[in-house]
């Protein structure tokens, strides 16, 4: 076992019980009970333990971003989590990708952090679990289960089990995913920002549909004629007179192109120039000294107001889905730490769950296949119960970060479909360079955000080819069993398998050892050289090599038990068929 026995200690001023309830080899389950005697805002409670560093090379968590190395014990790598931020899990693993220790918490709502760092004196890894890291409402007791998983299996298999454990322990239903959520989409954000033009968007939709996109996400700007960044005009959610005018006519025009219509809302924000500002003043989570504030969902009036807005948008305008933004801004402050009689829910975490539950229930009553997008970092187990599209957070033009974030999401997503951040690129560059934006996010649904009529012919061929590829291999890419390698390098290679088909993407010149039982294998070149390497121990057959525009540039025969280099161009692929 990787855990140093008898090193688990708890640091708290409160009465507690910490019991071992384990019933499975190499998985230790600890039940924590805290008794505060009276209703209080709890001070932090810390549990410490030590892990052998012998096989530890790196660490991973859903919010690790670029910090994946093993840090000092005085500056630990930290995974923060709450109902609307991240997820409570941190993995320590070896250079071979095999798990050494994964620490997860059953309570995915209460603010908690998990930290790890090496002790210089003895080379042991010190891990801390800190509960109540942010302000929470008063409570008299607390209970949860800590899972210490020490099985020697790959961390993507560990995370698959942890995701299932969360759903089971939290009685979370699986979120149904409409088929449309699995198709490429068009977004107005990077291409238009707030300068939305209805005629231009409808024209984009016509072109987008021809290319294989099936929904448009109309982003920020539809609710205000003001183009200044910020949210001072949010809160009323009425179509801007000059930009939109008749929203129903706009939605109908988009529908006439064959596209679904998804609309952006900044869920909790109310700006000082909105009518809602005075209506809800005093019911904010933060100070009213700002240009915009965050509504407090512990008030039923707030929840009913927000839910009613979305309900009316579906009934009156006929929209098909929502991009619900900034849910991770729902957090307690000094301005909102007291409960009052006008609230019907004491805990903010419970109020967030009620709000999202009300939204989903009422929208599904009107449109059962409603689309709901959530953005990193509100992508934890609770959020996955209410959103069926989980999008990587904003990283314009940054294919590396988009790759990292989409694969991080795939590592822990149990239900919803993962979407890339919106894709944009330089029109003056090569089609191969433009294609990098797509090849780095193939295990997610691509959202395109460039002006389609400005795309050069070669870029257009590339885009059409790769979007058709995403649809043709959709079940493998999005639903197949995902295998990822070297998360500490922001992933060197990944592949997904479903049935007898597999798709792999090489990011750094890795040899793909194709598993047995594969009749069709696709290897995409997202690396920097015109070469791919395949170990064909378990497969033989014919192959086609394609460039990024889908043109076949070489055909051949592959013999079993060979290790071969293929001259696959950058952003191209090889398809092997038995």
N, C-alpha and C positions, 0 to 999 in steps of 0.2 A: 504493500500500500504506500501511496505517496504522502499520506498524512502522518506527521509526527504525532504519535499517540500521547494522550495526556497533556496536550498543549492548548486545548480549547478552553478559553477563559472569557468570562463576561465582565464588563465594567459598567456598573449601573448603581444608582442610589435607590432603585426600586426593588421590591420583592419579586423574585423570579423563580421559574422552573425551567431547566434545560434538559430534556429527556431524549435518550436515544431510542427511536422507534424503527430502526432499520429492519428490513426483512429481505434484502437482496444483497448478494455478494458484491463488494466493491462500490456500493452506493450507501453512504451513511445519511440517514434522515434524522434531524434533530428538531424536536418540537419545543418552541420557545413560548413561555407564558410570562407576561408582565402584569403585576398588580399595582396600580397607582394609588389605591385607597380612596381617592376622590377624583372628580373630573378636573383634569389639568391639561395644559399644553405641554406634552412630554419633552424633557430634555433628551439629547442624543443618548442612545444606548449602543455600546460597542461590544462586539464579539471578536476575539482574536484567536488565530491558530496558525500553525506553521506547516509548510509543505516542503518535502525534499526537492531540491533543485536539480538533482542528478539528470533528469530527462527533460528539463524545462528549457525551452529556447525562446519562446515568445508568448504573448498574451493577446486575447481577442475578447471584445465585447461589442454589443450592437452600436455603441456610440464611441468606440475607440478612435475613429477617424485615422489619423496618421501615427498615433502613439501606440505602437504594437510591440515595442521592445520591453525588456524587463528593467524596471527602474529601481532607484534606491528606496529603502524603507522610509526615508525621510521626505521623499517626494514621489509617492506611489502613483501607479497608473490607476485611474479611478473610473468606475462605471456608475453613473448616476441614473436613478430610475424613479418614476412616479406614475400615477394613473395616465398622464398625458405626455410622458417623456420616457423614451428608452424602454429597457426591460432589465430586470434584476438578474443578470447572469454574467459571469466572467470565466473565461477558459484559460488555463495554462497548458501549453502543449509543446511537444518536441519538434526538432528540425524535420522529422519525418511526418509531421502532421498528426501524430498520435497523442491523444489526451493524457495529461498527467493529473490534473485536478480541474474540475468544473464546479463552481459554486453558484447555486441558483436559489432564489427565494420564492416561496409559494405566493406570498402577498405581493402582487404586482401593482397595487394602488398606492400604498403608503410611501412617502418619500424615503428612499434608502440608497446607500452607496456601498459598493464592493470595491476594495482596493487591494493591490498587491505590490510588493517591493522586496528586494533582496537585502538581507542583513549582511553587512560587510564582515562582521565578526565570525560568522559561522556558515555563510553561503546558503542559509535556509531562506525560503520565501515566506515572508510574513503576509498573511491575508487578514484584512479587517472587514467586518460587516457593520455598518453604522446605520441604525434606524432613526427615524425622525430627523433627517438631515435638513429639512425645510420646515417652516411653520405649518402646523396642522391644527385642526380644531380640537377642542378639549375632549378627553376620553378618560375612562376610569380603568381600562384594562386593554391588553393587546395580546394577540396570539398569531403565530405563523409557523411554518415549517421551513427548515434550511436543508437543502439537498447538496451533498458533497459527493460528486460522481468521480470515481477514480478508475473507471474501466479503461483498459488499453485499446481503445478503438479511435477511429478518426473523429475529429471534432465536429465535422458536419453530421455524422451519425449521432454524436452526443446531443447536438443542438436539435436534431429532429425529435429525439426522445424528450428533451426538456420542453420543447413546444407542446408536445402531446401531454406532458405532465401538467403544465399550466392549464391547458384546456380542461383536463380531467379534474384537477384539484379545485379549479374555479368554476366548474360546471358551465363552461363557456360553450355555446352552440357554434357549430361551423357556420361561417358567413357564406351564403351562396354567392356565386360569381356569375353574372350574366355573360353570355358568350361575347357580347360586344366589347367587354372590358379586356378581352384577350387580343383584340385587333389593334394595329397601329392607329394613333390619333394625331390630330393637328391641334397645336396650341397657339394662341395669339400673343403670348407674353413676350418672347424675345423678338418676334417679327414685328409687333405693333406696339408693345408696351401699353400705355394708357390711351394711345391715339387710335382707338377703335373706329373703323369705318365699316358700316354694315354692308355696303355694296362690295367693298373689297374683300370682306370676310366670306361673303357668299360665293364670290368668284374663287377664292382660295378653296372653299369646300368642294366646288365642282372639280377642280384639279386634284384635290386630295383624294376624293372618292375614286377617281380614275387610277390613282397610284396605289390604292388598297387601304387607305385610311377610312375609318368608319364612324368617327365622332370628332367634333370640334370642341375644344375647351376655350370658352370666351373668358378671358382673365380680367384682372383689375382694369378699370376705366369705363366700364359700362354704366356705372352708378354715379359718375360725376363728369362734368364738363371741364373740371380743373385738372391740369396735367402735372401739378406739383407732386413729387413723391411724398408719401406719408398717408395718414389715415384720418385726417381731420374732417373729411367729408363722408366717412362711413357711418352706417347705423340705420338709415332709413330704407336703403335698398330699393330705391325707385330708379327706373331707367333715366339716364341723362337725356335731356330734351334735345340738345343739338346732335349728340353722337348717335343715339339710339332711336329716340322718338317712340315708335310703336314696337314694343318688345315682342308682342305676339306675332306681328307681321315678320319681324326679323327671324324668329324661331321657325315660323312656317316656311320662310324662304330657304333656310338651312335644311329643313326636313325635305324640301323638294329636290335637293341634290342627292338625297340618300343618306345623309349624315345625321347622327344623333347630336343633340345639343346639351353640353355640360356648362354650367355657369359658376363662376368664382364668387365666393363670399368670404369675407374676413369675419369669422364666426363671432368672436367676443368683442371686437372693437366698436366703440361708439365715439365719433368725432364731435368736437365742440361746435361745429357748424351744422350738425344734424338736429332734426326735431327730437330725436330720441335722447339727446343729451340731457335736456331738462326733465324729460319724462322719467329717466332712470338715475338722475343725479342722487347720490347717496346709496346707490346699489352697485357700486364699482368695487373691484378687488384692489385697485390702486388709488393713488391720490388724484383728485380732480384738477390738479394744477397743470396737467399735461394737455397737449393738443387733442389727444384721444385717450380713452380709458378702456379698461377691460371689465366687461359686465360680470356680475357675480351670479352664477347659476344656482346658488343656494336659495335664491328667491324664485318661487314658482312663476311669478309674473315675468321674470326674465326668460325662463325656459319656454313659457307659453308664447312669448313674443317672438323669440327666435324660431321656434318650431312653426308658428303660424306663417312667418315670412316665407319659409321654404315650402310649406304646404301650398300657399297661394301661388307661388312661382310655378309649381307643377300644374295646379288647377287652371290658372288663368293664362299662362304662357305656353304650357305644354312642354316644358323642358324635360330632359331625360336623366339628368344627373347633376351632381354638385361637387365642386372643388372646395372643400371646407378647410379654410386656411387658419393658421395661428391658434389652433386648439392648445398648443403647448404654452401659450401665454396665460392660461388659466392656472394661476398659482397665488397662494396666500401672501399678503404683505402685512406690515404693521397697521395699515389702514383698514384691514378686514379680518383681524384676528379674533373678533368677538362675535358670538352668536346673538341674534335678537329675535324677538317674537314674530317678526314679519317673515322670517325664513321658515321653510318647511323641511329643510335638510341641513343638518349640522356639519357634516363632513364634506369638504369641497370635493374629495375624490368620489363620494357617493353622488353628489350633485352632477358631476361631469358624466357619470354613468347614466343617471336619470335623463339628462339632456340628450345624450346620444341615443339612448333607448327610445325616448319619445319621438325624436326625429325619424329614426328608422321605421318605427311602427306606423307612424302616421303617413309617411311617404310611401311605404309599401302597400298601405291600404288603397292608395290611389294608383300606384304604378309598381307592381311586384318586382319588376326587374330594374329598379332604380339603381343608378350608378353613384357611388360615393368615394371620392378620392381623399385620402389623408397623406400628409407629407412627413418625411423624416423631420423631427425625431419622435413624433407621436405615432409609433408603430408597434407598441407592445401588445401583449396578449389581450388586454381589454380593448384597445383600439381596433384590433383585427376582428373583433366581434361586430363592429359597427361600420367598418369601411371595407369595400371590396377591391379598391385600387390603392396600393401603397407606393407612393412615389419617392424617389431619391430627392433629397433637398437640393436647392439651387446650386448649380456649378456650370454656368454658361461656358461653352467651348472646351471645358475641362474633361476630356474623355477618360483620363486616368481616374479622376475622382468619381466620375459617373460609374465607371466599372466597379470601383471599390464599394461605392454605396449600394449599387444594385445587388451585388453579390453578398454584401453584408445583410441586406434585407432578405435575400433568398435563403441565407443561412438560418434565419429564425422565423420566417413567415410560415404560418401554419394553414392559412385559409386564403386570404386575398391574393390577387395577382400583383406582382411587383411591376412598377412602371419606371422608366428612366426619367431623369430630369430632361427638360425640353432640349432637343438637339438643334444646334446652329453651327455654321461653319463659314469659312472664307470662300466666297464664290470665285475668287481669282486663282485659287489653288487647284491642285490636281484632283481628279475624282477619287484616286487612291487615298489621298489625305482626308478628303471629305468623308469617305467611307469609314475611317477610323472612329468617327463619332458613333456609328452604328455597330461596328464589329465589337466594340468594347462593352456594349450593353445588350448583347443578343439573348441573354437569359432573363430579359425583362421585356415589357412592351415598350417600343420606342414612341416617344412623343416628338413630332417634328414641329419646329418653330422657325422656319425661314420663309421668305416670300417666294412662293413656288414659281411665279412667273419670271423671277429674276435668275432662276437656276440655269446654268449652261447646259448644253445638250448632253455632254458626257456625265455630268452630275445627275441629270434627270434619268439617264439610263441606269446609273448606279442605284439611285434611290428606288426606282421601280423594281429593279432586280432584288434588292435586299428586303424591301417590304413584302414582295411576293414570297421570298424565302422565309421570312418570319411567319407568314400565314401557312405556308406549306409544312413547316416543321413546328408549328405552334404547340402541338401536344407534347412534343419532346422537349422543346426549349422551356416551356412554362410549367408543365406538369410532370416531366420526367424526374427520376431520381438524380439529384444534383451532387456532383463530386467536385470539390474545389481544392486547389493546391497552393500552398505558401501564402496564406493570408497576410503574413508579415511583410511580404513583398507586394502587397496590394493585389495579390493573386497572379501567379505565373501561368496558370492554365486552369480551365474548368471544362467539365463536360456533363451532359445530361443524357440519360438513357431511359427510354420507355419501350417495353417490348423488345423487338429485335432491331430497333433503330437507335442511333446515338449521334449526337452533335457535340463536337469539341471545339474550343477556341484556344489558340496558342497566343499568349501575350509576350513570351520571352524566349522562344527557341527550345521548347520542351519536347522530348520524345513522347509520343502518345502510344502507350501499350494498349491496343484495342482488346477489350474483354471478349471472352468466348460468347457465342450465342448472338452476335451482331451480324445482321445480313446487309445493313446499309449504314455506312459510317461517313460522316461529314467532318472534315477538319478545316477550320477557318483560320487564315493567317492574319492575326492582329498584331504580329510582331514587326520588327524593323527590317527584316531581310526577306529576299525572294526565295524562301526555302521553308519546308516543313519536313519533320522527321517522324516516321511511323515504324513501330515494331509490329510486324504482321504475323506474330506467332500463332494467332487464333483466327486469322481471316485470309482468304484469297478471293480473287475475282477480277472484275474489270474496274477501271477508274477513269474519271473525267477530271481535268483541271480547268477551273474557270477563273477568269479575271473578275474584278469588282463590278463589272457591268454585265456579268452573266454569260460572257462569250467563252465557249469551249476553246482552249488553246492547246490542249494535249489530251490524247486518249492512250490507254495502255492496259496491260495486264499485270496484276500483282500476285506474286507467288507467296504461298504460306512459308512461315519460318524465315522471313527476311527482315532485316533492318535497313530501311531505305530512305534516302533523301529525295524529296520531290521538289521540283522547281516551280513552286506555287508563288505567284506574285503577291506582293503586299496587298492586303485587303481582298485577296482572292480566296479560293477554297479548292479542296479536292474532295470528290464524292466517290466512295468505293462501294460497289455492289457485288454481293456474293453471287 
